[in-house]
Amino acid sequence: MSVPTITPARLAELAAAGPVSLIDVRTPAEFEEVHVPFARNVPLDRLDPKAVGDPAAAVYVVCRSGSRGQKACETLRAAG
């Protein structure tokens, strides 16, 4: 099952409407270079699905190219 994606514009709309849970799974060095202001940095190798928050709430994941984001989503889905 593929992971649905949204555009940056859609993410901005969601953020304007209320709090958004956005996890940036890049390394801390990459995150420091540039990141979405409301994103929290949780590198893929440190991602703990139990620490993400409410399992019923929407969580968005971002990385540079999409491959780490895809892996993070698969990890989160596998955990329920």
C-alpha positions as CSV (number, residue, x, y, z in Angstrom):
1,M,0.0,0.0,0.0
2,S,1.5,3.3,-1.0
3,V,1.8,6.3,1.3
4,P,-0.4,9.2,0.3
5,T,1.4,12.5,-0.2
6,I,0.4,16.1,0.0
7,T,1.9,19.2,-1.5
8,P,3.7,21.9,0.5
9,A,0.8,24.3,-0.3
10,R,-1.7,21.8,1.2
11,L,0.5,21.4,4.3
12,A,0.6,25.2,4.7
13,E,-3.2,25.3,4.4
14,L,-3.5,22.6,7.1
15,A,-1.0,24.5,9.4
16,A,-3.0,27.7,8.9
17,A,-6.2,25.9,10.1
18,G,-4.6,24.6,13.3
19,P,-1.7,22.6,14.8
20,V,-0.1,20.1,12.5
21,S,2.2,17.2,13.6
22,L,5.1,17.3,11.2
23,I,8.2,15.1,11.7
24,D,11.3,15.9,9.7
25,V,13.3,12.6,9.5
26,R,16.5,14.0,8.1
27,T,19.7,14.2,10.1
28,P,20.1,17.0,12.7
29,A,22.7,18.7,10.4
30,E,20.3,18.7,7.4
31,F,17.5,20.0,9.7
32,E,19.7,22.9,10.9
33,E,20.4,24.0,7.3
34,V,16.7,24.4,6.5
35,H,13.4,23.2,7.8
36,V,9.7,23.9,8.2
37,P,9.3,26.2,11.2
38,F,6.8,23.9,13.0
39,A,8.5,20.6,12.2
40,R,10.2,18.6,14.8
41,N,13.4,16.7,14.0
42,V,13.3,13.0,14.6
43,P,16.0,11.3,12.5
44,L,14.8,8.2,10.8
45,D,17.3,6.0,12.7
46,R,15.8,7.3,16.0
47,L,12.1,7.2,15.0
48,D,10.1,5.5,17.8
49,P,6.4,5.1,16.7
50,K,5.3,5.0,20.4
51,A,6.8,8.5,20.9
52,V,5.0,10.1,17.9
53,G,1.8,10.9,19.8
54,D,-1.8,10.1,19.4
55,P,-2.1,7.2,17.0
56,A,-5.5,8.5,15.8
57,A,-4.1,11.9,14.9
58,A,-2.7,12.7,11.5
59,V,1.1,12.8,11.3
60,Y,3.0,14.2,8.4
61,V,6.6,13.3,7.6
62,V,9.1,15.2,5.5
63,C,12.6,14.5,4.2
64,R,14.7,15.8,1.4
65,S,13.9,13.4,-1.4
66,G,11.1,11.3,0.0
67,S,12.8,8.0,0.5
68,R,13.4,8.4,4.3
69,G,9.9,9.8,4.6
70,Q,8.5,6.7,2.9
71,K,10.5,4.5,5.2
72,A,9.3,6.5,8.2
73,C,5.7,6.1,7.1
74,E,6.1,2.4,6.6
75,T,7.5,2.1,10.1
76,L,4.7,4.1,11.6
77,R,2.1,2.1,9.7
78,A,3.6,-1.2,10.8
79,A,3.4,0.0,14.4
80,G,-0.3,0.7,14.0
